[in-house]
Amino acid sequence: MKSKLYFILCIHLIFAVQNIEGFIYDINNNPISNASVSIPEISLYAISNQDGYFSISIDQAKEYKVIIEHIGYRDQEIIYNPQNSKLKKIILKLDPIASEEIQISENTSIMNLKDTPVVTHVITEEKIKSSGSSNVIEVLENTIPNIQFIWDPHGVPTMKIQGYQTNNIAFLIDGQRISGEHAGNVDFEMINLSNIQNIEVVRGGMSTLYGSGAVGGVVNLISKQKTNSYWLEYSKNYDDPMVINNSFNLGFDYKKISFALSFSNKYSNGYDLTPAQESTSNRIDKTLDENESNIISSNFNFKIDKDSKLSFHLKKYDRNIFKKVKTSGAQEVFYGIPTGSIVDAPELPIYRDVNYILKYSKIINSKTNFTISIQNELYTKNIRYPYYYGDYDQQIIDEEVFDWGESNFSAINAICKTASLNNHILITGFEAIYNETSSKNIIDQQNNVTYPSIFNIDTTFSSSRYSFYVADNFKQSDNLFINSGIRINYNNSYKFKFSPSIGIKKDFNNHIYRINLSSNYRSPTVKELYYEFPEHSPPIYGNPDLKPQTSNYFSFSYEDSKSSSLELYYSNDYNRIGYKLIDPNTEVDGDSYYQSNNFDKVVLYGLNTSWNFNNLIDKASLMFTFSITDAPEKYRFYLDGVSKYSIKTIFSYSFNDNIKFTLSNRYLTGKTLYDNNLDAYSISNTFISFSLPNIYWNVGVKNLFDYKDLKRLGDESPDILTSYDPGRRFYFNLVINFKKEMKNE
């Protein structure tokens, strides 16, 4: 009897289902999510979750070859031994060639991006620090081909990717949309660069995966994630007069709970590139006004069990602008304030943002995972009146702050990823978005409108949209990959819209070819629909009859084994949204106005090429990028503010593992902006960085040759410049960190 039981037990052990499981980390002990884990012999696959954890169920206990892959890292092969099913901790090392490209973390692709048709770029934490950038604008502008920034007459920065501006680009933090400013722009100041680990950029139409607003591309900012028992990091970024930034990051990881807290204080005294010009009210106008902002964010994670996780993210942001004026003789007579005294301006803007995200993720089995998230973001602009009840009386506190406008963004996202079919990875998702924008007039003591609503009346507008999408990543062979998908969009105003896409990637002897074709879609923003600014010269108005913008995007790219690439793209837009100057009566002067409009058709095309020379000489490397952005003559008006040609170079030399020298240059050809012809310009930066176990220090000179636009000294539109860089200046970034490594493997 005992022998029979022993025999049955042996058979059970031989044929019982077992799990191959483990955790995947990078060399800094950060978990790697969305890594592909496969056993080719039996065609089983798994995907690592946000903690780097994976599990594969096998029916037969024997030795298998397990392959771990993730873009930007070297592939790793491990032999599974049935005597020890737990692979424990697996460390992936960065691939110096592939690390230029990476997948969008929360995108629906769980396949290695080097095996997909989408051309993307990644800016690693090391590159962010060595670039000497003080904000996300500088990082993107200095490192990614065909990204340019322009500033409007109100000093608001707008990013353009291949001719597409901010409201055509989806901005994400950790895969979740950020809304920001209700006018269609993004308030880049609410991004704490010291808490960013990677920046991932996709150029071109991505509406199938990211919906309305991803016509021109996607930018995803990945927050720092640590798995140490505890950590503390202090960072000081000195780039006066642009910004002085002090930030703290701290947190812990204990059993099932992990917590991270980040705080940043940014201050600038401002600067002025143009000659001092005072209006009749003695207003002092600067290129950059004095300002201060604070950002605090927290991430709380709770592991319900080895397959389930609950996360909560909260961020608060506020920014104050300190405009100044000079007092006149009247103030000296009435209030005893000496003529010419510099005091606060009577109207000062305050920007605030509160964003929370609740997310639940679940590994259903070794081939399928599921994530659902709920998000709410409230962005507000208030106006502070230091002297609401008086006039520059320093003895009386008569300050008032009024709500002027707010944008309330809410979203529910659900994504399911499964590798249940042979060589297919299927992604399905649902997204529901509700947007509410309000603005009201601010009234003074005499019941006059002192700060008009963007709608010219007190009102609120809302919109909602829903979408369902499905995508398939198909590995036809080791050197042929096909991606296809479709998104069905429903908007309460525009009903159903469809956004299909298909892409092919083929590898011929380490020469990679990619083709991508997508149909994209964008709903008009609230500002484009209902904006009213009759006081402007000429007046600016929205258009409630606008139609959604659609786009057909095509790209072809080639890459060689040395990570050099060539990309060609062509975009054909219909009902493209932009502002049009309308003159109701050509015989009458002064009745013209701008109105948002649909342009029947707009064609854009261009070229991006990147050349990477690693080990150019011993310990030296050079990256060179060249971009062309153009359009047929009748459509060129839409490239306002965009240089046709741009060249970016980054040369680096490593003296040893701890000391690195970097010299970068950005050159852009001339352009037109608001009917002003602007000159070509070139800006160079040089830095040397020192990296020690707990200290990182980067020091250098920005704008090495002290370039400043000579038009700033002219009388004709001196505030419209080709570059708003303040000139040559000293820069340093100091990072000090303390951490305790995890004891458990």
C-alpha positions in Angstrom: 0.0 0.0 0.0 2.8 2.4 0.9 4.6 1.6 -2.3 1.4 2.5 -4.3 1.1 5.8 -2.5 4.7 6.5 -3.1 4.3 5.7 -6.8 1.2 8.0 -7.1 3.1 10.8 -5.3 6.0 10.5 -7.8 3.6 10.6 -10.8 1.9 13.6 -9.3 5.2 15.5 -8.8 6.3 14.7 -12.3 3.1 15.8 -14.0 1.9 18.5 -11.6 1.5 22.1 -12.9 4.4 24.2 -11.7 5.1 27.9 -11.9 8.3 29.5 -13.2 8.3 32.9 -11.5 10.7 35.7 -10.5 11.3 39.5 -10.5 13.0 41.6 -13.2 15.1 44.6 -12.2 17.6 47.0 -13.8 21.1 47.6 -12.4 19.7 50.3 -10.1 17.3 47.9 -8.5 14.2 49.5 -10.2 11.5 47.0 -11.3 11.1 46.6 -15.1 7.5 46.3 -16.2 6.2 45.0 -19.5 9.3 42.8 -20.0 8.6 39.8 -22.3 9.3 36.4 -20.7 9.0 33.4 -23.1 9.7 29.7 -23.4 10.0 29.2 -27.2 10.1 25.3 -26.9 6.4 25.2 -25.7 5.3 28.6 -26.9 4.5 30.1 -23.5 4.7 33.8 -22.7 4.3 36.1 -19.8 4.6 39.8 -19.1 6.2 41.4 -16.0 3.9 43.7 -14.0 4.7 47.0 -12.4 6.7 45.3 -9.7 8.8 43.4 -12.3 7.0 40.1 -11.3 6.2 37.4 -13.8 4.9 33.8 -13.6 4.5 31.1 -16.2 2.6 27.8 -15.6 4.1 24.7 -17.1 2.7 21.2 -17.3 5.9 19.2 -17.4 8.8 19.6 -15.0 12.0 19.6 -17.1 14.7 22.0 -18.1 13.6 24.9 -20.4 15.4 27.8 -22.0 13.7 31.0 -20.7 14.3 34.3 -22.7 13.8 37.7 -21.1 13.5 40.7 -23.4 12.8 44.4 -23.0 13.6 47.3 -25.3 16.6 49.2 -24.2 18.1 46.2 -22.4 20.2 43.2 -23.4 18.2 40.0 -23.9 19.0 37.4 -21.3 18.7 33.6 -21.6 18.2 31.5 -18.4 18.0 27.7 -18.1 15.1 26.7 -15.9 15.9 23.9 -13.5 12.8 22.1 -12.1 14.5 21.6 -8.8 14.3 25.4 -8.3 11.3 27.0 -10.0 11.8 30.4 -8.5 14.3 32.4 -10.6 14.5 35.0 -7.8 15.9 38.3 -9.0 16.9 38.8 -12.6 19.0 41.9 -13.5 18.8 43.3 -17.1 21.6 45.5 -18.3 21.1 48.5 -20.6 21.8 47.9 -24.3 23.9 50.9 -25.5 22.6 50.6 -29.0 18.9 49.8 -28.4 18.5 52.3 -25.5 17.6 55.0 -28.0 14.2 53.4 -28.4 11.7 52.2 -25.8 8.0 51.4 -25.6 5.4 53.6 -24.0 5.0 52.0 -20.5 1.3 52.2 -20.3 0.7 51.8 -23.9 -1.0 48.7 -25.0 2.1 47.1 -26.5 3.8 44.5 -24.4 6.1 43.4 -27.2 9.7 44.6 -27.5 9.4 47.9 -29.4 12.5 47.2 -31.4 10.3 44.4 -32.9 7.4 46.8 -33.7 6.7 49.3 -36.5 6.6 52.4 -34.3 9.7 54.6 -34.2 10.2 56.0 -30.7 12.9 57.7 -28.6 13.7 57.5 -24.9 15.6 60.0 -22.8 17.1 58.2 -19.9 17.7 59.7 -16.4 21.4 59.7 -17.1 20.8 61.7 -20.3 18.4 64.1 -18.6 21.1 64.9 -16.0 24.0 65.1 -18.4 22.1 67.4 -20.8 22.1 70.2 -18.3 18.4 70.8 -18.7 16.4 72.8 -16.2 12.9 71.9 -17.4 11.2 69.4 -19.7 11.1 71.9 -22.5 14.9 72.0 -22.7 15.3 68.2 -22.5 13.0 67.6 -25.4 14.3 70.5 -27.5 17.9 69.6 -27.1 17.7 65.8 -27.5 14.8 64.7 -29.8 14.8 65.3 -33.6 12.1 67.6 -35.0 10.8 69.0 -31.7 10.7 72.8 -31.5 9.2 75.2 -29.0 7.7 78.6 -29.7 6.4 81.3 -27.3 3.2 83.2 -28.1 2.8 87.0 -27.4 1.6 86.1 -23.9 4.8 84.2 -23.1 3.1 80.7 -23.1 5.3 78.0 -24.6 3.9 75.7 -27.3 5.6 72.5 -28.4 5.6 71.5 -32.0 6.4 67.9 -33.2 6.9 67.7 -37.0 4.7 70.8 -37.3 2.0 69.7 -34.9 1.5 71.9 -31.9 0.6 71.0 -28.3 -3.1 70.4 -28.6 -2.3 67.7 -31.2 0.0 65.8 -28.9 -0.9 63.5 -26.0 1.0 64.2 -22.8 1.2 61.5 -20.2 2.8 61.0 -16.8 3.2 57.3 -16.0 0.8 56.5 -18.8 -2.0 58.7 -17.6 -3.1 61.8 -19.4 -2.3 65.3 -18.0 -4.7 68.0 -18.9 -3.4 71.3 -17.6 -4.4 74.6 -19.1 -8.0 74.7 -20.5 -6.8 76.8 -23.5 -5.4 73.6 -25.1 -1.8 74.1 -24.0 0.1 72.2 -21.3 1.5 74.0 -18.3 5.0 72.6 -18.4 5.9 74.3 -15.1 3.9 71.7 -13.2 6.3 68.9 -14.2 9.1 68.2 -11.6 12.0 67.2 -13.8 14.1 66.0 -10.8 11.4 63.2 -10.2 11.5 61.9 -13.8 13.3 58.7 -14.6 12.7 58.5 -18.4 11.0 60.5 -21.1 9.5 58.5 -23.9 8.5 60.2 -27.2 6.6 58.8 -30.2 6.4 61.1 -33.3 3.4 60.7 -35.6 -0.2 59.7 -35.3 -1.1 57.5 -32.3 -4.9 57.9 -32.1 -5.6 54.2 -32.2 -4.0 53.7 -28.8 -4.3 57.2 -27.3 -7.5 58.6 -28.8 -8.3 62.2 -29.6 -5.3 64.6 -29.3 -2.6 62.1 -30.3 -2.6 63.3 -34.0 1.0 64.5 -33.8 2.5 62.1 -31.3 2.8 61.1 -27.6 5.1 62.2 -24.8 5.2 60.0 -21.7 7.0 61.0 -18.6 8.0 58.2 -16.3 8.4 59.0 -12.6 11.2 57.6 -10.6 10.5 54.1 -9.1 12.7 52.6 -6.4 12.5 49.3 -4.6 15.1 50.1 -1.8 14.0 49.6 1.8 14.2 53.4 2.0 15.7 56.3 0.1 16.2 60.0 0.4 17.4 62.3 -2.5 18.1 66.0 -2.6 18.6 67.9 -5.8 19.6 71.5 -6.6 19.4 72.8 -10.1 20.9 76.3 -10.5 20.2 78.0 -13.9 19.8 81.6 -12.9 18.0 83.7 -14.2 15.9 80.9 -15.8 15.2 79.0 -12.6 16.7 77.8 -9.3 15.1 74.5 -8.3 15.4 72.7 -4.9 13.8 69.3 -4.7 13.5 66.4 -2.3 12.5 62.8 -3.1 12.0 60.2 -0.3 10.2 56.9 0.3 10.3 53.4 1.5 9.4 49.9 0.5 8.3 47.6 3.3 6.7 44.2 2.7 3.4 44.9 0.9 3.5 48.7 1.1 5.7 51.2 -0.8 5.4 55.0 -0.6 7.2 57.8 -2.5 7.0 61.5 -1.8 8.4 64.3 -4.0 8.6 68.0 -3.3 10.0 70.8 -5.6 10.4 74.5 -5.2 11.2 76.6 -8.3 12.0 80.3 -8.3 13.1 82.8 -10.9 13.7 86.5 -10.5 12.9 86.8 -14.2 14.8 88.7 -16.9 14.2 91.0 -19.9 15.8 90.8 -23.3 14.1 93.8 -24.8 14.7 97.5 -24.0 12.8 98.8 -21.0 9.4 100.0 -22.3 6.8 101.5 -20.0 3.2 102.1 -20.8 1.2 105.0 -19.6 0.4 103.0 -16.5 4.1 102.5 -15.9 3.8 98.7 -16.3 7.1 96.8 -16.3 7.1 94.1 -19.0 9.7 91.3 -18.8 10.6 88.4 -21.1 10.2 86.2 -18.1 8.4 87.6 -15.0 9.4 86.8 -11.5 7.7 83.6 -10.5 7.7 80.9 -7.9 6.1 77.4 -8.0 5.7 74.5 -5.7 5.0 70.9 -6.6 4.3 68.0 -4.2 3.4 64.6 -5.3 3.0 61.2 -3.6 2.6 57.6 -4.7 1.2 54.9 -2.5 1.3 51.2 -3.5 -0.3 48.3 -1.7 0.3 44.7 -2.9 -2.9 42.9 -2.2 -1.2 39.6 -3.1 1.5 38.5 -5.5 -0.9 39.0 -8.5 -2.8 42.2 -7.4 -1.8 45.7 -6.7 -3.6 48.9 -5.7 -1.9 52.3 -6.4 -2.9 55.9 -5.5 -1.2 59.0 -6.9 -1.8 62.6 -5.7 -0.1 65.7 -7.0 -0.6 69.4 -6.0 0.9 72.3 -7.9 0.7 76.1 -7.5 2.5 78.9 -9.3 2.5 82.6 -8.6 3.5 85.3 -11.1 4.9 88.5 -9.6 4.5 91.3 -12.1 5.7 94.8 -11.1 4.8 98.5 -11.9 6.4 101.8 -11.1 4.3 104.3 -9.1 3.5 107.7 -10.5 3.4 111.2 -9.0 -0.3 110.7 -8.1 0.6 107.8 -5.7 3.2 110.0 -4.1 0.7 112.8 -3.5 -2.1 110.5 -2.1 -0.1 107.7 -0.4 3.3 109.2 0.2 5.0 106.6 -2.0 8.0 108.1 -3.8 7.5 108.4 -7.6 9.1 105.5 -9.4 8.8 103.0 -6.6 8.5 99.4 -7.8 5.4 97.7 -6.3 3.2 94.7 -7.2 1.0 95.1 -10.2 -2.7 95.4 -9.6 -3.5 92.0 -11.2 -1.4 88.9 -10.5 -2.2 85.4 -11.9 -2.1 82.3 -9.7 -2.1 78.8 -11.3 -3.1 75.6 -9.4 -3.5 72.0 -10.3 -4.7 69.0 -8.2 -4.5 65.6 -9.8 -5.3 62.2 -8.3 -5.2 58.7 -9.9 -6.5 55.4 -8.4 -5.3 52.3 -10.2 -5.9 48.6 -9.7 -3.8 46.0 -11.6 -4.3 42.2 -11.7 -2.3 39.3 -13.2 -5.1 37.0 -14.2 -2.8 34.2 -15.3 0.7 33.8 -16.8 -0.5 35.2 -20.1 -3.0 37.9 -19.2 -3.1 41.0 -17.0 -5.7 43.7 -16.4 -5.5 47.3 -15.3 -8.2 49.8 -14.5 -7.7 53.4 -13.3 -9.8 56.4 -12.3 -8.4 59.9 -12.7 -9.5 63.4 -11.8 -7.5 66.6 -12.5 -8.6 70.2 -11.6 -6.6 73.0 -13.1 -7.5 76.5 -12.1 -6.3 80.1 -12.8 -7.0 82.7 -10.1 -6.3 86.4 -10.2 -4.9 88.1 -7.1 -5.6 91.8 -6.5 -3.1 93.3 -3.9 -5.0 96.6 -3.8 -8.6 95.6 -4.5 -10.1 98.1 -2.1 -7.5 100.8 -2.5 -4.5 102.0 -4.5 -0.9 101.1 -3.4 -1.5 101.9 0.3 1.2 99.8 1.9 -0.4 100.3 5.4 -3.7 98.5 4.6 -4.0 94.9 3.7 -6.8 94.9 1.1 -5.9 91.8 -1.0 -8.5 89.7 -2.7 -8.2 86.5 -4.8 -10.9 85.7 -7.4 -11.6 82.4 -9.3 -11.3 83.2 -13.0 -11.3 79.8 -14.8 -11.0 76.1 -14.2 -10.8 72.9 -16.2 -12.1 69.7 -14.7 -10.8 66.5 -16.4 -12.1 63.1 -15.4 -11.2 59.7 -17.0 -11.7 56.0 -16.6 -9.3 53.6 -18.3 -9.3 49.9 -18.5 -6.7 47.8 -20.4 -6.5 44.0 -20.8 -3.3 42.5 -22.3 -3.1 38.8 -23.2 -0.7 36.5 -25.0 -3.0 33.6 -25.1 -2.7 33.1 -28.9 0.4 31.7 -30.5 2.6 34.6 -31.6 -0.2 37.1 -31.0 -0.4 39.6 -28.2 -3.9 41.0 -28.0 -4.8 44.3 -26.3 -8.3 45.6 -25.6 -9.2 48.8 -23.8 -11.9 51.2 -22.9 -11.7 54.9 -22.1 -14.3 57.4 -20.9 -13.4 61.1 -20.5 -15.5 63.9 -19.2 -14.3 67.5 -19.5 -15.8 70.6 -17.9 -14.4 74.1 -18.4 -15.7 77.3 -16.8 -14.7 80.9 -16.7 -16.3 84.1 -15.3 -15.8 87.8 -15.4 -14.1 89.5 -12.4 -15.8 92.6 -11.3 -14.1 95.6 -9.6 -15.5 97.9 -6.8 -17.4 100.0 -9.3 -19.1 96.9 -10.8 -17.0 97.1 -14.0 -15.4 94.0 -15.6 -11.7 94.2 -14.8 -10.7 90.8 -16.0 -13.1 89.3 -18.7 -14.0 85.6 -18.9 -12.5 83.7 -21.9 -16.1 83.3 -23.0 -16.9 87.0 -22.3 -19.7 85.8 -19.9 -20.0 83.6 -16.8 -20.6 80.2 -18.1 -19.5 76.5 -18.2 -19.1 74.2 -21.1 -18.7 70.4 -20.9 -18.0 67.5 -23.2 -17.7 63.7 -22.9 -16.2 61.1 -25.1 -16.0 57.3 -25.0 -13.8 54.9 -26.9 -13.1 51.2 -27.3 -10.0 49.9 -29.0 -8.4 46.6 -29.9 -4.9 46.0 -31.1 -2.9 43.0 -32.2 0.9 42.6 -32.1 1.7 39.6 -34.4 5.1 38.0 -34.5 4.9 36.3 -37.9 8.6 35.2 -37.7 11.8 36.2 -35.9 12.3 39.0 -38.4 8.7 40.1 -39.3 6.2 41.8 -37.0 2.8 43.2 -37.8 0.8 45.5 -35.6 -2.8 46.4 -36.4 -5.6 48.0 -34.4 -8.7 50.2 -34.4 -10.3 52.6 -32.0 -14.0 53.4 -32.1 -14.6 56.9 -30.7 -17.9 58.4 -29.6 -18.3 62.1 -28.8 -21.6 63.6 -27.5 -21.3 66.3 -30.2 -19.6 64.5 -33.1 -20.9 60.9 -32.7 -18.8 58.1 -34.0 -15.3 58.3 -35.4 -12.9 55.5 -36.3 -9.1 55.5 -36.0 -7.5 52.4 -37.6 -3.7 51.7 -37.9 -1.3 49.2 -39.3 2.4 48.8 -39.2 5.0 46.4 -40.4 8.6 45.8 -39.2 11.1 43.7 -41.2 14.6 42.8 -40.3 17.1 42.0 -43.2 20.5 41.0 -41.8 20.4 43.7 -39.0 19.0 46.3 -41.4 15.5 47.2 -40.0 12.7 48.6 -42.1 9.4 49.9 -40.6 6.2 51.1 -42.3 3.4 52.7 -40.4 0.0 54.0 -41.6 -2.6 55.4 -39.3 -5.8 57.4 -39.3 -6.1 59.9 -36.5 -8.7 62.2 -34.9 -8.9 65.3 -32.7 -12.0 67.0 -31.2 -11.9 70.9 -31.0 -10.9 72.3 -27.7 -13.2 74.5 -25.6 -11.1 77.6 -26.5 -11.3 76.8 -30.2 -15.1 76.5 -29.9 -16.2 79.3 -27.6 -13.3 81.7 -26.9 -14.2 85.4 -27.1 -11.6 88.2 -26.8 -13.1 91.3 -28.3 -10.6 93.6 -26.5 -7.6 92.1 -28.5 -6.4 93.9 -31.6 -7.7 92.3 -33.8 -10.4 90.5 -31.8 -10.2 86.7 -31.4 -13.2 84.4 -31.5 -13.9 80.7 -31.3 -16.2 78.9 -33.6 -19.0 76.6 -32.2 -19.5 75.1 -35.7 -16.0 73.5 -35.9 -15.7 70.0 -37.1 -13.3 67.4 -35.7 -9.9 67.3 -37.3 -8.8 64.1 -39.0 -5.4 63.0 -40.3 -3.9 60.2 -42.4 -0.3 59.7 -41.4 2.4 57.6 -43.2 6.0 56.9 -42.2 8.8 54.8 -43.5 12.1 54.3 -41.6 15.4 52.5 -41.9 17.8 51.6 -39.2 21.2 49.9 -39.2 22.9 47.9 -36.5 24.8 51.0 -35.3 21.6 52.7 -34.3 21.7 55.2 -37.2 18.3 55.8 -38.8 16.4 57.6 -41.5 12.7 58.4 -41.3 10.4 59.8 -43.9 6.8 61.0 -43.0 3.8 62.4 -44.8 0.6 63.7 -43.2 -2.6 64.6 -44.9 -5.0 66.5 -42.7 -8.7 67.3 -43.3 -10.7 70.0 -41.4 -7.4 71.0 -39.7 -8.2 73.5 -36.9 -6.5 76.8 -36.9 -7.1 80.6 -36.7 -8.1 82.5 -39.8 -8.1 86.3 -40.3 -11.5 87.3 -41.5 -12.3 90.7 -43.1 -16.1 91.2 -43.4 -15.8 94.4 -45.4 -12.6 95.1 -47.3 -13.6 98.7 -47.8 -13.8 99.3 -44.0 -10.7 99.5 -41.9 -10.5 98.0 -38.4 -13.3 95.4 -38.7 -11.0 92.3 -39.2 -10.9 89.6 -36.6 -9.3 86.1 -36.0 -11.6 83.1 -35.8 -10.9 79.4 -35.3 -11.7 77.6 -38.5 -11.5 74.3 -40.3 -9.0 74.3 -43.2 -10.3 71.8 -45.8 -6.9 70.2 -46.3 -3.3 70.6 -45.0 -0.3 68.6 -46.2 2.9 68.2 -44.2 5.9 66.1 -44.9 9.5 65.8 -43.7 12.6 63.8 -42.9 14.4 62.9 -39.7 17.8 61.3 -39.7 20.0 60.3 -36.7 23.6 59.1 -36.8 25.2 57.6 -33.7 29.0 57.2 -33.7 29.8 55.2 -30.6 33.5 54.9 -29.8 34.3 57.5 -32.4 37.6 57.6 -30.7 38.5 55.9 -27.6 35.9 56.7 -24.9 34.2 59.3 -27.2 30.8 59.3 -28.9 28.9 61.6 -31.2 25.2 61.9 -32.0 24.0 63.9 -35.0 20.4 64.5 -36.0 19.1 66.4 -39.0 15.4 67.2 -39.6 13.3 68.7 -42.4 9.8 70.0 -41.8 8.0 71.3 -44.9 4.7 71.7 -46.8 3.5 72.7 -50.2 3.5 76.4 -50.6 -0.3 76.8 -50.1 -0.1 75.0 -46.8 3.1 76.5 -45.4 1.2 79.0 -43.3 0.5 76.2 -40.9 4.2 75.9 -40.1 4.2 79.3 -38.4 7.0 79.3 -35.9 8.7 76.1 -37.3 12.1 76.1 -38.8 12.4 74.1 -42.0 15.8 72.7 -41.1 17.2 71.8 -37.7 20.5 70.2 -36.7 21.4 68.9 -33.2 24.7 67.4 -32.1 25.9 65.9 -28.8 29.6 65.0 -28.3 30.6 63.2 -25.2 33.9 61.9 -23.8 34.3 59.7 -20.8 37.5 60.2 -18.9 36.6 57.2 -16.8 33.5 55.6 -15.3 32.9 58.6 -13.1 33.8 61.7 -15.1 32.2 62.7 -18.4 32.4 65.7 -20.7 29.5 66.8 -22.9 29.3 69.4 -25.7 26.0 70.0 -27.4 24.7 72.3 -30.1 21.3 73.1 -31.5 20.9 75.0 -34.9 17.6 76.1 -36.4 17.1 78.0 -39.7 15.0 81.1 -40.0 11.2 81.1 -39.7 8.2 83.3 -39.6 6.1 83.8 -36.6 3.0 86.1 -36.4 4.1 87.7 -39.7 7.6 88.4 -38.3 10.6 87.1 -40.1 13.0 85.6 -37.6 16.7 84.7 -38.1 18.5 81.4 -37.9 20.3 80.8 -34.6 22.6 78.4 -32.9 23.1 77.7 -29.2 25.9 75.6 -27.6 26.2 74.1 -24.1 29.1 72.4 -22.4 29.2 70.4 -19.2 31.3 68.1 -17.2 29.7 65.6 -14.8 31.1 63.7 -11.8 29.4 60.6 -10.6 30.1 59.1 -7.2 28.2 56.4 -5.2 25.9 58.9 -3.5 26.7 62.2 -5.2 26.2 63.4 -8.8 27.4 66.8 -9.9 27.1 68.4 -13.3 28.6 71.8 -13.9 29.0 73.9 -17.1 28.2 76.9 -19.2 24.9 77.3 -21.1 24.7 79.3 -24.3 28.4 79.2 -24.6 28.7 81.9 -27.2 26.2 84.2 -25.6 23.6 84.2 -28.4 20.8 86.8 -28.1 18.4 87.7 -30.9 19.4 91.2 -32.2 15.8 91.9 -33.0 15.2 92.4 -29.3 16.8 95.8 -29.7 14.5 96.9 -32.6 11.4 99.0 -32.6 9.3 96.5 -34.6 7.7 93.7 -32.5 10.7 93.4 -30.2 8.9 90.8 -28.1 8.6 88.3 -31.0 12.1 86.7 -31.0 13.6 83.6 -32.6 14.9 82.5 -29.2 14.2 83.7 -25.6 17.3 82.3 -24.1 18.7 84.8 -21.6 22.3 84.4 -22.8 25.6 82.8 -21.5 25.3 81.7 -17.8 26.8 79.4 -15.3 25.0 76.2 -14.5 25.2 73.4 -12.0 23.1 70.4 -10.8 23.9 68.6 -7.6 22.2 65.4 -6.6 22.8 63.7 -3.2 21.1 60.4 -2.4 21.0 57.9 0.4 19.4 54.5 0.0 19.3 51.1 1.7 19.2 48.1 -0.6 16.6 45.4 -0.3 17.8 42.4 1.8 15.4 39.9 0.3 16.2 38.5 -3.1 
